[in-house]
Amino acid sequence: MALYSSLLFAAFLGCGLAEFNVVTTRLCREVDASACTVNEVRIDPCVNSRLCHLKKGKNAKVSFDFTPQFSTTKLKTGLFGLKNGAEIPFDALYNADACTLTSCPTEAGKTQTLDFSLHIGKKLPTGNFEFKWKLWNEDNESQMCCYRTNVRLV
């Protein structure tokens, strides 16, 4: 029993030391909130839920749970940086086939997870940015999940 308790404690300690955090998000302005709910967004590494510090030249893992209120077999996704009002797409994830990152077809009311490993290029500018992640029905772009979060590129 003592061995079991020690192993359980070690597992919890290991989880607590991970550089992984649920981040603070906001709904995108242009979306209908009834079309989709973004339940939770996790970024690794991220130790500050309000402003993730991501190192240029490194990878970041993004995972989020969402519940669409639409069904589709054609799901698209895109990641954008917002700076001074401009929406700048990330080449690696622009108008991408989201079915390679989550299960398809999607079913209305069924929660699922999207996972992506993002390389933070060394040539990106340093500073605070707002990231915007969009996920939409290719056949009806008004059916969209979208969230925004703050990051600092260092």
C-alpha positions in Angstrom: 0.0 0.0 0.0 2.9 2.4 0.8 4.5 1.7 -2.5 1.2 2.5 -4.3 0.8 5.8 -2.4 4.4 6.7 -3.2 3.9 6.0 -6.9 0.6 8.0 -6.9 2.3 10.9 -5.2 5.2 10.8 -7.7 2.7 10.9 -10.6 0.9 13.9 -9.2 4.3 15.7 -8.6 5.3 15.0 -12.2 2.1 16.4 -13.5 2.6 19.5 -11.4 6.1 20.1 -12.8 5.0 19.9 -16.4 5.1 23.2 -18.4 1.5 22.8 -19.5 -1.4 25.1 -18.7 -5.0 25.7 -19.5 -4.9 29.2 -21.0 -7.3 32.1 -20.8 -9.3 32.5 -24.0 -11.9 34.9 -25.4 -14.6 34.2 -28.1 -13.8 35.8 -31.5 -15.9 38.8 -32.3 -17.1 37.6 -35.6 -18.6 34.2 -34.6 -22.0 33.2 -33.5 -21.5 31.8 -30.0 -24.3 29.3 -30.4 -22.5 27.6 -33.3 -19.7 26.2 -31.2 -18.2 26.1 -27.7 -14.5 26.0 -27.1 -14.4 24.2 -23.7 -10.7 24.3 -22.8 -7.4 25.3 -24.5 -4.1 23.9 -23.4 -0.6 25.0 -24.5 2.6 23.3 -23.7 4.9 24.9 -22.7 2.9 27.6 -20.9 3.3 28.4 -17.3 1.2 31.6 -17.3 -2.5 31.1 -18.2 -3.0 34.8 -19.1 0.1 35.2 -21.3 2.0 32.2 -22.6 5.7 32.8 -23.2 6.7 30.8 -26.3 10.3 30.6 -27.4 11.2 31.2 -31.0 12.9 28.3 -32.7 11.0 25.8 -30.5 7.7 23.9 -30.8 4.5 24.5 -28.8 1.8 21.9 -28.5 -1.8 23.3 -28.7 -4.7 21.2 -27.7 -8.3 22.3 -27.3 -11.7 20.7 -26.7 -14.6 22.0 -28.6 -18.3 21.2 -29.0 -19.7 22.1 -32.4 -23.5 22.6 -32.8 -23.1 21.5 -36.4 -22.2 18.3 -38.2 -19.8 18.1 -41.2 -17.3 15.9 -43.0 -15.2 18.8 -44.2 -13.6 20.7 -41.4 -11.0 23.5 -42.0 -8.8 25.3 -39.5 -6.4 28.2 -39.4 -4.2 30.0 -36.9 -3.6 33.7 -37.1 -1.5 36.3 -35.3 -3.2 39.6 -34.5 -1.0 42.6 -34.4 -2.2 46.3 -34.7 -5.6 45.1 -36.1 -4.1 42.9 -38.8 -4.8 39.2 -39.0 -1.6 37.4 -40.1 -2.0 33.7 -41.0 0.6 31.1 -40.0 1.7 29.3 -43.1 1.9 25.9 -41.5 -1.8 26.1 -40.5 -3.7 28.3 -43.0 -6.9 26.9 -44.4 -5.7 23.4 -43.4 -7.6 20.2 -43.3 -8.7 19.9 -39.7 -9.7 16.3 -40.1 -6.0 15.5 -39.9 -5.9 17.1 -36.4 -9.2 15.8 -35.0 -11.8 13.2 -35.8 -14.2 13.6 -38.7 -17.0 13.7 -39.3 -18.0 16.1 -36.5 -21.3 15.5 -34.9 -23.5 18.3 -33.5 -23.3 18.4 -29.7 -20.4 15.9 -29.5 -17.2 17.2 -27.7 -13.9 16.5 -29.4 -10.3 17.5 -29.3 -8.0 19.1 -31.8 -4.2 18.6 -31.3 -1.4 20.5 -33.2 2.3 20.9 -32.8 3.3 24.4 -33.9 6.9 25.4 -34.7 7.6 29.0 -33.5 9.9 30.3 -36.2 13.0 32.2 -35.3 12.2 35.0 -37.8 8.9 35.9 -36.1 9.0 39.2 -34.2 9.5 39.3 -30.5 6.7 40.7 -28.4 3.2 40.3 -27.2 0.6 39.1 -29.7 -2.9 37.8 -29.7 -3.4 34.5 -31.4 -6.7 33.6 -33.0 -7.6 30.0 -33.9 -10.5 29.3 -36.3 -12.2 26.0 -37.0 -15.1 25.9 -39.5 -17.4 23.9 -41.7 -15.9 24.1 -45.2 -19.4 23.9 -46.7 -20.8 26.7 -44.4 -18.2 29.1 -43.0 -20.7 30.7 -40.6 -20.5 27.4 -38.7 -17.3 28.2 -36.8 -15.5 27.7 -33.6 -13.0 30.5 -32.8 -11.0 31.7 -29.8 -8.4 34.2 -29.1 -5.5 34.1 -26.5 -2.5 36.1 -25.6 1.1 35.0 -26.2 4.6 36.5 -25.8 7.2 35.4 -28.3 10.7 35.5 -26.8 
